[in-house]
C-alpha cells in the first residue's frame, strides 16, 4: 500500500465526520461567513469589497458541496446545478443586450 493509499484510508472516516458536521451546521457556518465578511469589509472601509464578496461566495460554495456530498437529508437527490461559487449571479439582461433565442451557435 502506497503512501497516498494509506493517507486516503486514514482520512476516510474524518471526511464523513466533516461532511456530517457541515450538513448539520450549514446555516450557522453561512451566517459566520457573512458576519466575518462584513467585519473585514468594514475594517478595510470597502476597499476590497469585490474580493471579499468573491471569497465569501467561494467559501459558501465549498461548504455547500461538502454538506451535500454525503447524501444526507432531503436535498441529497436534488439535481439542480450548484450555485456559482464566485458570488451573486448577475440579473438577466445585465449587459444591456437581449440574448438570441434558441441554442448557442456551434463552432
C-alpha positions as CSV (number, residue, x, y, z in Angstrom):
1,X,0.0,0.0,0.0
2,X,1.5,3.3,-1.1
3,X,1.6,6.5,1.0
4,X,-1.3,8.0,-0.8
5,X,-3.5,5.0,-0.4
6,X,-2.5,4.9,3.3
7,X,-3.5,8.5,3.8
8,X,-6.8,8.0,2.0
9,X,-7.6,5.1,4.2
10,X,-6.9,7.0,7.4
11,X,-8.7,10.2,6.3
12,X,-11.8,8.4,5.0
13,X,-13.6,8.4,8.4
14,X,-12.7,12.1,9.0
15,X,-14.2,13.1,5.7
16,X,-17.5,11.6,6.7
17,X,-17.5,13.4,10.0
18,X,-16.7,16.7,8.4
19,X,-19.4,16.2,5.8
20,X,-21.9,15.4,8.6
21,X,-20.8,18.4,10.6
22,X,-21.2,20.7,7.6
23,X,-24.6,19.3,6.9
24,X,-25.9,19.8,10.4
25,X,-24.4,23.3,10.9
26,X,-24.6,24.7,7.4
27,X,-26.8,27.7,8.3
28,X,-24.5,28.6,11.2
29,X,-21.4,28.4,9.1
30,X,-23.0,30.5,6.3
31,X,-24.0,33.1,8.9
32,X,-20.5,33.1,10.3
33,X,-19.0,33.6,6.8
34,X,-21.3,36.6,6.2
35,X,-20.5,38.1,9.6
36,X,-16.8,37.7,9.0
37,X,-17.0,39.2,5.5
38,X,-19.0,42.2,6.8
39,X,-16.4,42.8,9.6
40,X,-13.5,42.6,7.2
41,X,-15.3,44.8,4.7
42,X,-15.9,47.4,7.4
43,X,-12.3,47.2,8.6
44,X,-11.0,47.8,5.1
45,X,-13.6,50.6,4.5
46,X,-14.9,48.8,1.4
47,X,-11.6,48.9,-0.4
48,X,-11.6,45.1,-1.0
49,X,-15.3,44.6,-1.2
50,X,-15.3,42.7,-4.5
51,X,-12.5,40.3,-3.4
52,X,-14.2,39.7,0.0
53,X,-17.5,39.0,-1.8
54,X,-15.9,36.6,-4.2
55,X,-14.0,34.8,-1.4
56,X,-17.2,34.5,0.7
57,X,-19.1,33.1,-2.3
58,X,-16.4,30.5,-2.9
59,X,-16.3,29.5,0.7
60,X,-20.1,29.1,0.7
61,X,-19.9,27.0,-2.4
62,X,-17.3,24.8,-0.9
63,X,-19.4,24.4,2.2
64,X,-22.5,23.6,0.2
65,X,-20.6,20.9,-1.8
66,X,-19.2,19.4,1.5
67,X,-22.5,19.5,3.2
68,X,-24.5,17.8,0.4
69,X,-21.8,15.3,-0.7
70,X,-22.6,12.8,1.9
71,X,-26.2,12.3,0.7
72,X,-27.9,13.4,3.9
73,X,-31.3,15.0,4.1
74,X,-34.0,15.8,1.5
75,X,-31.6,17.8,-0.7
76,X,-29.4,14.8,-1.4
77,X,-31.3,13.8,-4.5
78,X,-31.6,17.3,-5.8
79,X,-30.3,17.5,-9.4
80,X,-30.2,21.3,-9.7
81,X,-26.7,22.6,-10.7
82,X,-24.7,24.2,-7.9
83,X,-24.7,27.9,-7.5
84,X,-21.9,30.0,-8.9
85,X,-19.2,30.0,-6.2
86,X,-17.9,33.3,-7.4
87,X,-20.7,35.4,-6.0
88,X,-24.1,36.6,-7.0
89,X,-25.5,35.7,-10.4
90,X,-26.0,38.9,-12.5
91,X,-29.6,39.7,-13.3
92,X,-30.9,38.8,-16.7
93,X,-30.0,41.2,-19.4
94,X,-27.3,42.8,-17.2
95,X,-25.2,43.6,-20.3
96,X,-27.9,45.6,-21.9
97,X,-28.4,43.3,-24.9
98,X,-31.0,40.7,-25.4
99,X,-29.7,37.1,-25.9
100,X,-30.8,35.4,-29.1
101,X,-33.5,32.8,-29.0
102,X,-32.6,29.1,-29.4
103,X,-29.4,27.2,-28.7
104,X,-26.0,28.8,-28.9
105,X,-24.1,28.6,-32.2
106,X,-21.7,25.7,-32.7
107,X,-18.2,26.1,-33.9
